[in-house]
Amino acid sequence: MKEQDIRPQKIFDEYLRLTDEDTKIYFADTPRTTVACPACGAAGTHVFDKSGFGYSECGYCLTLFVNPRPPRDAFEKYYQDSPSTRYWATTFYKETETARREKIWKPKAELIKAKVSSFSSIKEVVDIGGGYGTFAEEIRKITDWNILIIEPSLHLASVCRRKGFTVVEKFLENTKKVDLGNEQRCFVSFELFEHLHNPETFLNDLHELMGAGDLFIFSTLSSLGVDIQVLWEHSKAVAPPHHLNFFNPSSIRLLLTKCGLETLEVTTPGRIDLDIIENNLQYVQDRFWKTFFNAAKDDSKADFQTFLSTHLLSSHMMVICRKK
């Protein structure tokens, strides 16, 4: 799989352009509050600025995070009806749905089915931040589970309803047990955790919604992913106001334990880290990477990508945890 398959450059660059404009509209005049590392609570050290946001790195657990941070209500207004959010819902998802369905969501649905079956007997899936509803469509095809989508975006919630799903149009923090079904559940969220204003609050609220034995499976971005480490502030994944938190395989365990959740598995099954670096070589100064991409053949790149994924060095991280 190539980055172009799931993020066509022209469309993605337009999305980033709109995002940059939105940062001025929604965040330029908002107050900012200094925050500690969202994983371990240590003070971070400022490492760079991007699009009007500062990023700090924790010296203890290596989490990368936006600091200082605007208030939560500024993000809520942004996500509910900003031009870039609307573009993501109406253009990016629409233009890339077919490719992402085949390359990402079908394999992910099969993976989630296998993982859930090996850990517990689940009757309901709650997709937090269900987006365009593509994962929900794919998991509906291969299981008999009840499916519920939690999606605060007006535009994306409407898309999911048109596809026949029950949608709770709220942020998770505002969701109540009465909004959910009564079955044993697996909560899932994909490409959401890095967006959270306060991950600890999110997990505590989720913990309250979960019953004993319920699972939570989520994917997010790892600060130790090779493409993020190499490209750093030039990484397109480091994209405020969207991506606020970059945990890693060690630091996410710290946070889950703090919030009363048992970590069952952490993997980094990413497939495009090297392709991302190669697509952004103009920002790479290190001689090793320049030489590698000039000399390496496709099979060498594939072997190296497998190594990175196997040894928790991809920026795509998947976590499975449960409430005891």
DOZAMAR-625213 format. One line per 3 residues: number of its first residue (from 1); their letters; for each residue x, y, z of N, C-alpha, C, O. Coordinates in steps of 0.1 Angstrom, whole numbers, plus 2048, in hexadecimal, padded with zeros to 3 digits. Example, Ala and Ser with C-alpha at 12.3 -4.5 7.8 and 13.67 -1.06 7.14 Angstrom:
2
1) as) 884/7C7/84E/87B/7D3/84E/884/7DF/84E/88E/7DF/855 | 880/7EA/847/889/7F5/847/881/800/84F/886/80B/850
//
This chain:
324
1) mke) 808/7F4/800/800/800/800/809/80D/800/813/80D/807 | 805/817/7F8/80C/823/7F8/803/82E/7FE/7F7/82D/7FF | 80A/839/803/803/844/809/7F9/84A/7FF/7EE/84E/803
4) qdi) 7FD/84B/7F2/7F4/850/7E8/7E7/849/7E7/7DC/84E/7E3 | 7E7/83C/7EA/7DB/834/7E9/7D0/839/7F2/7C4/838/7EF | 7D4/83D/7FE/7C9/841/808/7C9/850/80B/7BF/855/811
7) rpq) 7D3/857/807/7D4/866/809/7D9/86C/7FC/7E5/871/7FC | 7D1/86D/7F1/7D5/874/7E5/7DB/882/7E8/7D5/889/7EF | 7E7/885/7E3/7EE/891/7E7/7E6/89D/7E5/7E5/8A6/7EE
10) kif) 7DF/89F/7D9/7D8/8AB/7D6/7CD/8AD/7E0/7CB/8B8/7E5 | 7C5/8A3/7E3/7BA/8A4/7EC/7BF/8A7/7FA/7B9/8AF/801 | 7C9/89F/7FE/7CE/8A1/80C/7D4/8AE/80E/7D3/8B4/819
13) dey) 7DB/8B3/804/7E2/8C1/805/7D7/8CB/806/7D9/8D5/80E | 7CC/8CA/7FF/7C1/8D4/800/7BB/8D3/80E/7B7/8DE/814 | 7B9/8C7/813/7B4/8C6/821/7BE/8CD/82B/7B9/8D4/834
16) lrl) 7CB/8CB/829/7D4/8D2/832/7D4/8E1/831/7D6/8E8/83B | 7D2/8E6/825/7D1/8F4/822/7C5/8FA/82A/7C6/904/830 | 7B9/8F3/828/7AD/8F8/82F/7AF/8F7/83E/7AA/900/846
19) tde) 7B6/8ED/843/7B9/8EC/851/7C1/8F7/856/7BE/8FD/861 | 7CB/8FB/84F/7D4/906/852/7CB/913/854/7CE/91B/85D | 7C2/915/84A/7B9/921/84B/7B0/920/857/7AE/92A/85E
22) dtk) 7AB/914/85A/7A2/913/866/7A9/916/873/7A3/91A/87C | 7B6/913/874/7BD/915/880/7BD/924/884/7BD/928/88F | 7BD/92C/87A/7BD/93B/87C/7AF/93F/880/7AD/948/888
25) iyf) 7A4/939/87B/797/93D/87E/792/938/88B/78C/93F/893 | 796/92B/88E/790/925/89A/79A/926/8A7/795/924/8B2 | 7A7/928/8A4/7B0/927/8AF/7B9/933/8B1/7C0/933/8BC
28) adt) 7BA/93C/8A8/7C4/947/8A9/7C3/94F/8B6/7CD/953/8BC | 7B6/952/8BA/7B4/95A/8C5/7B0/953/8D2/7AC/959/8DC | 7B1/946/8D2/7AD/93E/8DD/7B8/93E/8E8/7C4/93D/8E4
31) prt) 7B4/93E/8F5/7BE/93C/8FF/7C5/92F/8FF/7BF/925/8FA | 7D1/92E/903/7D8/921/904/7DC/91E/912/7E0/927/91A | 7DC/911/915/7DF/90C/923/7EA/902/922/7EA/8F9/91A
34) tva) 7F5/904/92A/800/8FA/92B/7FA/8ED/930/7F3/8ED/93A | 7FE/8E2/92A/7FA/8D5/92E/806/8CC/930/810/8CE/92A | 804/8C2/939/80E/8B8/93B/80D/8AD/931/803/8AC/929
37) cpa) 817/8A4/930/816/898/928/809/891/92A/806/88D/935 | 802/88E/91F/7F5/887/921/7F6/879/925/7EC/873/929 | 802/873/924/804/865/928/808/864/936/802/85C/93E
40) cga) 813/86B/93A/819/869/947/818/875/951/81B/873/95D | 814/880/94C/813/88C/954/81F/894/956/81F/89E/95D | 82B/890/950/837/898/951/836/8A4/949/82E/8A6/940
43) agt) 83F/8AE/94C/83F/8BA/944/847/8B7/937/851/8B0/936 | 841/8BD/92C/848/8BB/91F/852/8C6/91C/852/8D0/922 | 85A/8C3/912/863/8CD/90D/85F/8D1/8FF/85D/8C9/8F6
46) hvf) 85E/8DE/8FC/85A/8E3/8EF/864/8DF/8E5/870/8E1/8E6 | 85F/8D9/8D9/868/8D4/8CF/866/8DB/8C2/86F/8DD/8BA | 859/8E0/8BF/857/8E8/8B2/849/8EE/8B2/841/8EA/8BA
49) dks) 847/8F7/8A9/83A/8FD/8A7/836/8FA/899/83E/8F8/890 | 829/8F8/897/823/8F6/88A/815/8FB/889/80C/8F8/892 | 812/903/87F/805/909/87C/7FF/910/889/7F3/90F/88B
52) gfg) 808/917/890/803/91E/89C/801/916/8A8/7FC/91B/8B2 | 806/90A/8A8/805/901/8B4/813/8FD/8B8/81B/8FA/8AF | 815/8FC/8C5/822/8F7/8CA/821/8E8/8CD/816/8E4/8D2
55) yse) 82C/8E1/8CB/82C/8D3/8CE/837/8D1/8D9/842/8D6/8D7 | 834/8C9/8E3/83E/8C5/8ED/840/8B6/8EC/838/8AE/8E8 | 84C/8B2/8F1/84F/8A3/8F2/852/8A0/901/859/8A8/907
58) cgy) 84D/895/905/84F/891/913/85D/88A/914/860/881/90C | 865/88F/91D/873/889/91E/872/87B/925/87C/874/924 | 867/878/92B/866/86B/932/861/860/929/867/855/928
61) clt) 855/863/923/84F/858/91B/84E/85B/90C/849/852/905 | 854/866/908/855/869/8FA/848/86C/8F2/847/86B/8E6 | 83E/86F/8FA/831/873/8F3/833/881/8EE/839/88A/8F4
64) lfv) 82E/883/8E2/82E/890/8DB/820/896/8DC/816/88F/8D9 | 81E/8A3/8E0/811/8A8/8E2/811/8B7/8E1/81B/8BE/8E3 | 805/8BD/8DC/803/8CB/8DB/803/8D1/8E9/7FB/8CD/8F2
67) npr) 80B/8DC/8EB/80C/8E3/8F7/813/8F0/8F5/81D/8F1/8EF | 80C/8FB/8F9/7FF/8FC/901/7F3/8F9/8F8/7F5/8F8/8EC | 7E8/8F7/8FE/7DC/8F1/8F7/7D0/8FA/8F8/7CD/8FF/903
70) ppr) 7C9/8FD/8ED/7BD/905/8ED/7B2/8FD/8F5/7B3/8F1/8F7 | 7A7/904/8F9/79D/8FD/901/795/8F4/8F8/795/8F5/8EC | 78E/8EA/8FF/787/8E0/8F8/77C/8E6/8EF/779/8E1/8E4
73) daf) 775/8F0/8F4/769/8F5/8EC/76E/8FA/8DE/766/8FA/8D5 | 77A/8FF/8DD/77F/904/8D0/780/8F8/8C6/77D/8FA/8BB | 784/8ED/8CB/785/8E1/8C3/777/8DC/8BF/775/8D7/8B4
76) eky) 76E/8DC/8C9/761/8D8/8C6/75A/8E0/8BB/754/8DA/8B1 | 75C/8ED/8BB/756/8F5/8B1/75D/8F2/8A3/757/8F2/899 | 76A/8F0/8A4/772/8ED/898/76D/8E0/891/76A/8E0/885
79) yqd) 76C/8D6/899/768/8C9/893/75A/8C8/88F/757/8C0/886 | 751/8D0/895/743/8CE/891/740/8D5/884/736/8D1/87D | 747/8E0/880/743/8E6/874/74D/8EF/86D/74A/8F9/867
82) sps) 75A/8EB/86E/764/8F3/867/765/8EF/858/762/8E4/855 | 76A/8F8/850/76C/8F5/841/775/8E9/83F/772/8E1/836 | 780/8E7/846/788/8DB/844/782/8CF/848/783/8C4/842
85) try) 77A/8CF/853/772/8C3/858/768/8C0/84D/766/8B4/84A | 761/8CA/848/757/8C8/83E/75D/8C2/831/758/8B9/82B | 769/8C7/82D/770/8C2/822/774/8B3/824/773/8AB/81B
88) wat) 779/8B0/830/77C/8A2/833/770/899/831/772/88E/82C | 765/89D/836/759/895/835/753/894/827/74E/88A/823 | 753/89F/820/74C/8A0/813/755/89D/807/74F/899/7FD
91) tfy) 762/89F/808/76A/89E/7FD/775/893/7FF/776/889/7F7 | 77D/894/80A/788/88A/80C/782/87C/80E/787/873/807 | 778/87A/817/773/86D/819/76C/868/80C/76E/85C/808
94) ket) 765/870/805/75E/86C/7F9/768/868/7EE/766/85E/7E8 | 772/870/7EC/77C/86D/7E2/785/861/7E5/78A/85B/7DB | 787/85E/7F1/790/853/7F5/789/847/7FA/790/83D/7FE
97) eta) 77C/847/7FB/774/83C/802/777/82F/7FC/77A/825/803 | 777/82E/7EF/779/821/7E9/787/81B/7EC/788/80F/7EF | 791/823/7EA/79F/81F/7ED/7A1/81B/7FC/7A7/811/7FF
100) rre) 79C/824/804/79D/822/813/795/815/817/799/80E/820 | 78A/813/811/782/807/814/78A/7FB/812/78A/7F2/81A | 790/7FA/806/798/7EE/802/7A5/7ED/809/7A9/7E2/80E
103) kiw) 7AC/7F8/80B/7B9/7F8/811/7BA/7F8/820/7C3/7F2/826 | 7AF/7FE/826/7B0/800/834/7A4/7F9/83B/7A6/7F1/844 | 798/7FC/837/78C/7F9/840/789/7EA/83F/785/7E4/849
106) kpk) 789/7E4/833/787/7D6/832/791/7CD/83A/78D/7C5/842 | 79E/7D0/838/7A7/7C9/841/7A6/7CC/850/7A7/7C3/858 | 7A2/7D8/853/7A1/7DB/861/795/7D4/867/795/7D0/873
109) ael) 78A/7D4/85F/77E/7CD/864/781/7BE/867/77D/7B8/871 | 788/7B8/85E/78C/7AA/860/795/7A8/86C/794/79F/874 | 79E/7B2/86E/7A7/7B1/879/7A0/7B3/886/7A2/7AB/890
112) ika) 796/7BC/887/78F/7BF/893/786/7B3/896/785/7AF/8A2 | 780/7AD/88C/778/7A1/88F/780/796/895/77C/78F/89E | 78C/794/88F/795/789/895/79A/78C/8A3/79A/783/8AB
115) kvs) 79E/799/8A5/7A2/79D/8B3/797/79B/8BD/79A/796/8C8 | 78C/7A0/8BA/780/7A0/8C3/77D/791/8C6/77A/78E/8D2 | 77C/789/8BC/779/77B/8BE/783/774/8C7/77F/76A/8CE
118) sfs) 78F/778/8C7/799/771/8CF/799/775/8DD/79E/76E/8E6 | 793/781/8E0/793/786/8EE/786/785/8F5/786/783/901 | 77B/786/8EE/76E/786/8F5/763/784/8EC/764/783/8E0
121) sik) 757/782/8F2/74A/780/8EA/743/78D/8EA/73D/791/8F4 | 744/794/8DE/73E/7A1/8DD/732/7A1/8D4/731/799/8CB | 728/7A9/8D8/71B/7AA/8D1/719/7B7/8CA/710/7B9/8C2
124) evv) 721/7C1/8CF/71F/7CF/8C9/72C/7D6/8C7/735/7D5/8D0 | 72D/7DD/8BC/739/7E6/8BA/735/7F4/8BA/72B/7F8/8B4 | 73C/7FC/8C2/739/80B/8C3/745/812/8BC/750/812/8C2
127) dig) 743/818/8B1/74D/81E/8A9/74D/82D/8AD/745/835/8A9 | 758/831/8B5/759/83F/8BA/760/847/8AF/76B/844/8AB | 759/851/8AA/75F/859/89F/75E/851/893/768/850/88C
130) ggy) 752/84D/88F/750/843/884/752/849/876/753/842/86C | 754/856/875/758/85C/869/74E/85A/85E/742/85D/85F | 752/854/853/74A/852/847/742/845/848/73B/842/83F
133) gtf) 744/83E/852/73D/831/854/742/825/84D/73B/81B/84C | 74E/826/847/753/81C/83E/757/80F/846/754/804/842 | 75E/812/852/761/806/85A/754/7FF/85F/753/7F3/85F
136) aee) 74A/807/863/73E/801/868/737/7F9/85D/732/7EE/85F | 738/7FE/850/732/7F6/845/739/7E9/843/733/7DE/841 | 747/7E9/845/74E/7DD/843/74D/7D3/84E/74C/7C7/84C
139) irk) 74C/7D8/85A/74A/7CE/866/73C/7C9/865/73A/7BD/86A | 733/7D0/860/725/7CB/85F/724/7C0/855/71C/7B7/857 | 72C/7C0/84B/72C/7B5/841/731/7A8/846/72C/79D/841
142) itd) 739/7A8/850/740/79B/854/73D/797/862/742/78D/867 | 734/79E/869/730/79A/877/721/79D/878/71A/7A3/870 | 71B/797/883/70D/79A/886/70C/7A3/892/702/7A4/899
145) wni) 717/7AB/895/717/7B4/8A1/70E/7C0/89E/70C/7C4/893 | 708/7C5/8A9/701/7D2/8A8/70C/7DD/8A6/717/7DB/8AC | 709/7E7/89F/712/7F1/89C/70C/7FF/8A0/702/802/89B
148) lii) 714/806/8A8/710/814/8AC/71C/81D/8A9/727/81A/8AB | 719/829/8A3/723/833/8A0/722/83F/8A9/717/845/8A9 | 72C/843/8AF/72D/850/8B6/735/85A/8AD/741/858/8AB
151) eps) 72E/864/8A9/735/86E/89F/72F/87C/8A1/724/87E/89F | 738/885/8A7/733/893/8AA/732/89C/89D/72B/8A6/89E | 739/898/892/738/8A1/887/72B/8A0/880/726/896/87C
154) lhl) 725/8AC/87E/718/8AD/877/718/8A6/86A/70F/89E/866 | 722/8A9/862/723/8A4/854/725/895/854/71F/88D/84C | 72F/890/85C/731/881/85C/726/879/863/723/86E/85E
157) asv) 720/87F/86D/714/878/873/709/876/869/703/86B/868 | 707/880/860/6FD/87F/856/700/874/84C/6F7/86D/848 | 70D/873/848/711/869/83F/70E/85B/845/709/852/83E
160) crr) 712/859/851/710/84C/858/701/848/859/6FD/83D/857 | 6F9/852/85C/6EA/84F/85C/6E5/84B/84F/6DC/842/84E | 6EA/851/844/6E5/84E/837/6E9/83F/833/6E3/839/82B
163) kgf) 6F3/83A/83A/6F8/82D/837/6F1/823/840/6F3/817/840 | 6E7/828/848/6DE/81F/850/6E3/81C/85E/6DE/812/864 | 6ED/823/863/6F2/821/871/6EB/82A/87B/6E7/835/878
166) tvv) 6EA/824/887/6E6/82C/893/6F2/835/897/6FD/830/899 | 6EF/842/898/6FA/84B/89B/6F7/853/8A8/6EC/859/8A9 | 700/854/8B1/700/85D/8BC/708/869/8B8/714/868/8B8
169) ekf) 701/874/8B6/708/880/8B1/70E/888/8BC/709/893/8BF | 718/883/8C3/71E/889/8CF/72D/886/8CF/731/87D/8C9 | 734/88E/8D7/741/88A/8DB/740/87E/8E5/736/87E/8EC
172) len) 74A/876/8E6/749/86B/8F0/746/870/8FE/73F/86A/905 | 74D/87B/901/74C/881/90F/73D/884/912/73A/885/91E | 735/886/908/727/88A/90B/71E/87E/909/711/87F/90B
175) tkk) 723/872/906/71B/866/904/718/860/911/720/85F/91A | 70B/85B/912/707/854/91E/704/846/91C/702/841/910 | 704/83E/926/701/830/925/6F3/82D/91E/6F2/823/917
178) vdl) 6EA/836/921/6DD/834/91B/6DD/836/90B/6D4/831/904 | 6E8/83C/906/6EA/83D/8F7/6EE/830/8F1/6ED/82F/8E5 | 6F3/827/8F9/6F9/81A/8F4/6EF/80F/8F6/6E5/810/8FC
181) gne) 6F3/803/8F0/6EB/7F7/8F1/6EE/7F0/8FE/6F5/7F6/907 | 6EA/7E4/900/6EC/7DD/90D/6F4/7D1/90B/6F6/7C9/915 | 6FB/7CF/8FF/703/7C3/8FD/711/7C5/902/715/7D1/904
184) qrc) 719/7BA/903/727/7BC/905/72D/7C2/8F9/72A/7BE/8ED | 736/7CC/8FB/73A/7D5/8F0/749/7D4/8ED/751/7D2/8F6 | 74C/7D8/8E1/75A/7DC/8DD/759/7EA/8D8/753/7EC/8CD
187) fvs) 75F/7F3/8DF/760/801/8DA/76C/801/8D1/777/7FC/8D4 | 76B/808/8C6/776/80A/8BD/777/819/8B9/76D/820/8B9 | 783/81D/8B7/786/82B/8B1/792/82A/8A9/79C/825/8AD
190) fel) 791/830/89D/79D/830/894/7A0/83E/890/798/846/88C | 7AD/841/891/7B2/84E/88D/7AB/859/895/7A8/864/88F | 7A8/857/8A1/7A1/860/8AA/7A9/865/8B6/7A9/871/8B9
193) feh) 7B0/85C/8BC/7B7/85E/8C8/7C0/86A/8C8/7C2/871/8D2 | 7C7/86C/8BC/7D0/877/8BB/7C9/884/8BB/7D0/88F/8BC | 7BC/884/8B9/7B4/891/8B8/7AF/895/8C6/7AB/8A1/8C7
196) lhn) 7B0/88D/8D0/7A9/890/8DC/7AF/89B/8E4/7BB/89C/8E5 | 7A6/8A4/8E9/7AB/8B0/8F1/7B1/8AB/8FE/7BB/8B0/902 | 7AA/8A1/904/7AF/89C/911/7AD/88D/911/7A3/888/914
199) pet) 7B7/885/90C/7B6/877/90B/7B3/870/918/7AB/866/918 | 7B8/875/923/7B5/86E/930/7A6/870/934/79F/866/938 | 7A0/87C/931/792/87E/934/78A/875/92A/780/86E/92F
202) fln) 78E/874/91E/787/86B/914/787/85C/919/77C/856/919 | 792/857/91E/793/84A/923/78B/848/930/785/83D/931 | 78B/851/938/783/850/944/774/850/941/76D/848/947
205) dlh) 770/858/938/762/858/933/75E/84B/92D/754/846/92F | 768/846/925/765/839/91E/764/82E/928/75C/825/927 | 76D/82E/932/76D/824/93D/75F/824/944/75B/819/947
208) elm) 759/830/946/74C/830/94C/741/82A/943/738/824/948 | 743/82B/936/739/825/92D/73B/816/92B/732/80F/928 | 747/811/92D/74A/803/92B/745/7FA/937/745/7FE/942
211) gag) 741/7EE/933/73E/7E4/93D/74A/7DB/93F/754/7DB/937 | 74A/7D3/949/755/7CA/94C/757/7C0/940/74D/7BA/93B | 763/7BF/93B/766/7B6/930/765/7BD/922/769/7B7/918
214) dlf) 75F/7C9/922/75E/7D0/915/76C/7D4/910/775/7D7/918 | 76E/7D3/903/77B/7D6/8FD/77B/7E5/8F7/770/7EA/8F4 | 787/7EA/8F6/789/7F7/8EE/795/7F4/8E5/7A0/7F2/8EA
217) ifs) 792/7F5/8D8/79D/7F4/8CE/79E/801/8C7/794/806/8C2 | 7AA/806/8C6/7AC/813/8BF/7B9/814/8B8/7C3/80D/8BC | 7B9/81C/8AE/7C6/81F/8A7/7C9/82D/8A8/7C0/836/8AA
220) tls) 7D6/831/8A8/7DA/83E/8AA/7E8/840/8A5/7EE/836/8A0 | 7EE/84C/8A5/7FB/84E/8A0/806/84D/8AB/804/852/8B6 | 811/846/8A8/81B/845/8B2/826/84F/8B0/82B/851/8A5
223) slg) 82B/855/8BB/835/85F/8BA/843/859/8B6/84C/860/8B1 | 844/84C/8B8/850/845/8B4/850/83F/8A6/859/838/8A2 | 845/841/89F/845/83C/891/850/843/889/853/84E/88B
226) vdi) 856/83B/881/862/83F/87A/860/84B/871/868/854/870 | 854/84C/86A/852/857/861/850/864/86A/854/86F/865 | 84A/864/875/848/86F/87E/856/873/884/859/87F/884
229) qvl) 85E/86A/888/86B/86D/88D/874/873/883/87B/87D/886 | 873/86E/877/87C/873/86C/878/881/867/880/88A/866 | 86B/883/865/866/88F/85F/863/89A/86A/863/8A6/867
232) weh) 85F/895/876/85D/89E/881/853/8A9/87E/848/8A6/87B | 857/8B6/87F/84D/8C0/87D/848/8C1/86F/83E/8C8/86C | 84F/8BB/865/84B/8BB/857/842/8AF/854/83C/8AE/849
235) ska) 83F/8A7/85E/836/89B/85C/828/8A1/85A/823/8A9/862 | 821/89C/850/813/8A0/84D/80A/89A/858/7FF/89F/85A | 80F/890/85F/807/88A/86A/806/894/876/7FD/893/87E
238) vap) 811/89C/877/811/8A6/882/809/8B2/87C/80F/8BB/877 | 7FC/8B1/87F/7F3/8BA/878/7E9/8C1/882/7DE/8BB/883 | 7ED/8CB/889/7E3/8D2/891/7D9/8DA/889/7DC/8DE/87E
241) phh) 7CD/8DB/88E/7C8/8D8/89B/7C3/8CA/89C/7BD/8C6/8A6 | 7C5/8C1/892/7C0/8B4/892/7C8/8AB/89C/7C2/8A5/8A5 | 7D5/8AA/89A/7DD/8A0/8A1/7E4/8A7/8AD/7EE/8AE/8AB
244) lnf) 7DF/8A4/8B9/7E3/8AB/8C5/7EC/8A1/8CD/7F5/8A6/8D4 | 7EA/894/8CC/7F1/88B/8D5/7F8/880/8CC/7F1/879/8C4 | 804/87D/8CF/80B/872/8C9/811/86A/8D4/81C/86C/8D9
247) fnp) 80A/860/8D8/80E/856/8E2/818/84C/8DB/81B/84E/8CF | 81C/842/8E2/824/837/8DC/822/82B/8E4/81B/82B/8EE | 827/81F/8DF/823/813/8E6/825/812/8F5/81E/80B/8FC
250) ssi) 830/819/8FA/832/819/908/829/823/90F/823/820/91A | 828/82F/90A/820/83A/911/811/837/911/80A/83B/91A | 80C/831/907/7FE/82E/907/7FA/824/912/7EF/825/917
253) rll) 803/81B/915/800/812/920/800/819/92D/7F8/816/936 | 808/823/92F/808/82B/93B/7FA/832/93D/7F4/831/948 | 7F5/838/932/7E8/83E/933/7DD/835/935/7D4/837/93D
256) ltk) 7DD/829/92E/7D2/820/930/7D1/81A/93E/7C7/819/944 | 7DD/818/944/7DD/813/952/7D8/81D/95B/7D0/81A/965 | 7DC/82A/959/7D7/835/961/7C8/836/961/7C1/839/96B
259) cgl) 7C2/832/956/7B3/833/954/7AC/826/957/7A0/825/954 | 7B3/81D/95D/7AC/810/961/7A9/806/956/7A0/7FE/958 | 7B0/807/94B/7AF/7FE/940/7BB/7F5/93F/7C6/7F9/940
262) etl) 7B8/7E8/93C/7C3/7DE/93B/7C7/7DD/92C/7BF/7DB/923 | 7D4/7E0/92A/7D9/7DF/91C/7DB/7D0/918/7E2/7C9/91F | 7D5/7CC/90D/7D6/7BE/909/7E1/7BD/8FD/7E8/7B3/8FD
265) evt) 7E1/7C7/8F5/7EA/7C6/8E9/7ED/7D4/8E4/7E4/7DC/8E2 | 7FA/7D6/8E0/7FE/7E2/8D9/806/7DE/8CD/810/7D7/8CF | 802/7E2/8C1/809/7DF/8B5/80B/7EB/8AC/804/7F5/8AF
268) tpg) 814/7EB/8A3/815/7F6/899/815/7F0/88B/81F/7EE/885 | 809/7ED/886/808/7E5/879/808/7EE/86D/802/7EB/863 | 80F/7FA/86E/80F/803/862/816/7FE/856/81F/7F5/857
271) rid) 813/803/84B/818/7FE/83E/81E/809/835/824/806/82A | 81D/816/839/821/820/830/82B/82A/835/82E/834/830 | 832/826/841/83B/830/847/847/834/83D/84A/83F/83C
274) ldi) 84D/82A/837/858/82D/82E/853/834/821/85A/83D/81C | 847/831/81D/842/838/811/840/847/814/842/850/80C | 83B/84A/821/839/857/825/846/85F/825/847/86A/820
277) ien) 851/859/82B/85E/85F/82B/863/862/81D/868/86D/81A | 862/858/814/866/859/806/85F/864/7FF/865/86B/7F7 | 852/866/802/84A/871/7FC/84E/87F/801/84A/889/7FC
280) nlq) 856/87F/80C/859/88C/812/869/88E/814/86D/894/81E | 870/889/80B/87F/889/80C/885/897/80C/890/899/811 | 87D/8A0/807/882/8AE/807/884/8B3/815/88B/8BD/818
283) yvq) 87E/8AD/81F/87F/8B1/82D/889/8A9/835/88C/8AB/841 | 88F/89F/82E/897/895/835/8A6/89A/834/8AB/89C/829 | 8AD/89B/83F/8BB/89F/83F/8C4/894/842/8D0/894/83E
286) drf) 8BF/889/848/8C8/87E/84C/8CD/877/840/8C5/873/837 | 8DA/874/83F/8E0/86E/834/8DC/85F/832/8DB/85B/827 | 8D9/858/83D/8D5/84A/83C/8C9/849/834/8C8/841/82B
289) wkt) 8BE/851/837/8B2/850/830/8B3/854/822/8AD/84E/819 | 8BA/85E/81F/8BC/863/811/8C3/858/809/8BF/855/7FE | 8CD/851/80F/8D4/847/808/8CB/83A/807/8CB/834/7FC
292) ffn) 8C4/837/811/8BB/82C/811/8B1/82C/806/8B0/823/7FE | 8AA/838/804/8A0/839/7FA/8A6/83A/7EC/89F/837/7E2 | 8B2/83E/7EB/8B9/83F/7DE/8BD/831/7DA/8BD/82E/7CE
295) aak) 8C1/828/7E3/8C7/81B/7E0/8BD/80F/7E1/8BF/805/7DA | 8B4/810/7EB/8AC/805/7EE/8A2/801/7E3/89C/809/7DD | 8A1/7F4/7E1/897/7EE/7D8/88A/7EC/7E0/889/7ED/7EC
298) dds) 87F/7E9/7D8/872/7E7/7DE/872/7DD/7E9/86B/7DE/7F3 | 879/7D1/7E6/878/7C6/7F0/87F/7CB/7FD/87B/7C6/808 | 88A/7D3/7FC/891/7D8/808/888/7E1/810/887/7E0/81C
301) kad) 880/7EA/809/877/7F3/810/86C/7EB/817/868/7EE/822 | 867/7E0/810/85C/7D8/816/861/7D1/822/85A/7D0/82C | 86D/7CC/822/873/7C5/82D/875/7CE/839/872/7CB/844
304) fqt) 87A/7DB/836/87C/7E5/840/86F/7E9/847/86E/7EA/853 | 864/7EB/83E/857/7EE/843/852/7E3/84D/84C/7E6/857 | 854/7D7/849/850/7CC/852/857/7CC/85F/851/7CA/869
307) fls) 864/7CF/85E/86C/7D0/86B/866/7DB/874/864/7D9/880 | 863/7E7/86E/85E/7F2/876/851/7EF/87C/84E/7F2/888 | 848/7E8/875/83B/7E5/87A/83C/7DA/885/835/7DB/88F
310) thl) 845/7D1/883/846/7C6/88D/84C/7CB/89A/848/7C6/8A5 | 855/7D4/899/85C/7D9/8A5/857/7E6/8AB/85E/7EE/8B1 | 84A/7E9/8A8/843/7F4/8AF/849/802/8AB/849/80B/8B3
313) lss) 84D/803/89E/854/80F/899/84C/815/88E/851/81E/887 | 840/811/88B/837/817/881/82F/822/889/82D/821/895 | 82B/82C/881/823/837/887/814/833/889/80D/83A/88F
316) hmm) 810/828/882/802/824/884/802/819/88F/807/80E/88E | 7FB/81D/89A/7FB/815/8A6/7ED/810/8A9/7E3/818/8A8 | 7EB/803/8AC/7DE/7FD/8B0/7DF/7F8/8BE/7E9/7F1/8C2
319) vic) 7D5/7FB/8C6/7D5/7F7/8D4/7C8/7F0/8D8/7BD/7F4/8D3 | 7C9/7E5/8DF/7BE/7DE/8E4/7BE/7DE/8F3/7C8/7DA/8F9 | 7B3/7E2/8FA/7B3/7E2/908/7A5/7DF/90D/79C/7DE/904
322) rkk) 7A3/7DC/91A/795/7D9/91F/793/7DE/92D/79D/7E0/934 | 787/7DE/930/783/7E1/93E/781/7D4/946/77A/7CB/941 | 788/7D3/950/788/7C6/958/77A/7C5/95F/778/7BB/966
//
